[in-house]
Amino acid sequence: MTASHIQHVSTIISAKWICPVRPINTTLEDHSIIIDQDRIVDIIETKNVASLYETDQHYQLHHHIVTPGLINAHTHAAMNLFRGFADDQPLHTWLNESIWPLEKKWVTPDFVHDGTLIACAEMLKSGITTFNEMYFYPESASRAIKQSGIRANIGLFVMEYPSNYANDGEDYLMKGLEARDRWRDEALITSSLAPHAPYSVSDKTLNQVLTYANQLNLTIHMHVHETEEEIKASLAEYQMRPLERLNRLGIVSPQFMAVHSVYLNHEDLTTLSKESASVIHCPTSNLKLGSGFADIAALQKHGINVCIGTDGSASNNKQDVLHDMQLASLLTKGLTKNPAMQDAKTSLEMVTINGAKALGLEDHIGSIEKGKYADLTVFDMDHISTLPMFDPMSHLVYAASREEVSHVWVNGLLQYEEGHLTSIDIKACKDIALRWQLKLKQNI
């Protein structure tokens, strides 16, 4: 090929290993990812790059693994400001005696903006390129997200109980939809409807949620079957389990994301499978709150799409989806007494393509393929803790940590490199966190 036929592109990433997720269970060695603007345009052997492409931004990553950008499928980002505030409490006590009173006193638009910005910084440094958000004041969250350069799906939070943000189900819905109108044209932000939980949202409001979801083609993101108490209360009030109630209302569908799903019986599993819903597994949060943990082997046996979420930092303490992925794999092996369960390939899918599928974004992100957005996470494996290495994908799951994350691209733009964030001032975030720490200490 003559020089005149060499294509100029935005970025070339040449890496020792690429784990593209699709095709399944593939590891490419000495390959390059070709990026033009926001898209992946080619994946080729590195030895062929010079004859086909040229760029002003060529990254030579000789000891690194490149994966699709990690997806945190459930969090409450602003709760980073509550990190460690109410540890070692069961869910009911944690919510009713610590978190909800704290939120009533302190959660404002500024709180949500500041907490979300700090969470975005932590997530980018942890290799997360997309997160699925659920909290008050979504417009304030959107400002922080736009500032950070991360990709996000913002849940329009809904419940019946009054808060600083809204008064009742209808008020939450109207305010959420108005906020969505203001970010609808943002390339990196999508939306879902986020009713809090079956016990905090009425049938009337759930019917409204479903109507808007169908009209606007939005996913639905909801805490479901997190504790045994939730199920007992539903049986007492509705004479049916929460998932059965949601299914009768038409909520359970391919657009439905059931967060936690710790306590599922055969009928629940059959419903989720039949309706092609997704489950978001939050193992650290569930264990820390003493709620138990989801039976991932049973979910997978029923063909249910399972992805991983951190939950908020008040119940997990870290926005580290890689750690939750590793924990999920070990829990499944221990629960089933089968070390072959939730292998490395399956685990990596749970924090990439499975999360993308749950969000309705699998045609755009979640794997390294031509035509998809260039959302990429890079791990530097030249560390004493990751050497020697015989299987890169296995090492990602069982040996690597977020400390090995070296580069993160979102939508073709480099947002993190070797300890430095492109769009967020880390020192400013530390200052913000310390200011809120001083304010919140009044409650301790």
Secondary structure, 3 states (H helix, E strand, C coil): CCHHHCEECCEEEEEEEECCCCCCCCCEEEEEEEEECCEEEEEEEHHHHHHHEECCCEEEEEEEEEEECEEEEEECHHHHHHCCCCCCCCHHHHHHHHHHHHHHHHCCHHHHHHHHHHHHHHHHHCCEEEEEEEECCHHHHHHHHHHHCCEEEEEEEECCCCCCCCCCHHHHHHHHHHHHHHHCCCCCEEEEEEECCHHHCCHHHHHHHHHHHHHHCCEEEEEECCCHHHHHHHHHHHCCCHHHHHHHCCCCCCCEEEEECCCCCHHHHHHHHHCCCEEEECHHHHHHCCCCCCCHHHHHHCCCEEEECCCCCCCCCCCCHHHHHHHHHHHHHHHHCCCCCCCHHHHHHHCCHHHHHHCCCCCCCCCCCCCCECCEEEEECCCHHHCCCCCHHHHHHHCCCHHHEEEEEECCEEEEECCEECCCCHHHHHHHHHHHHHHHHHHC
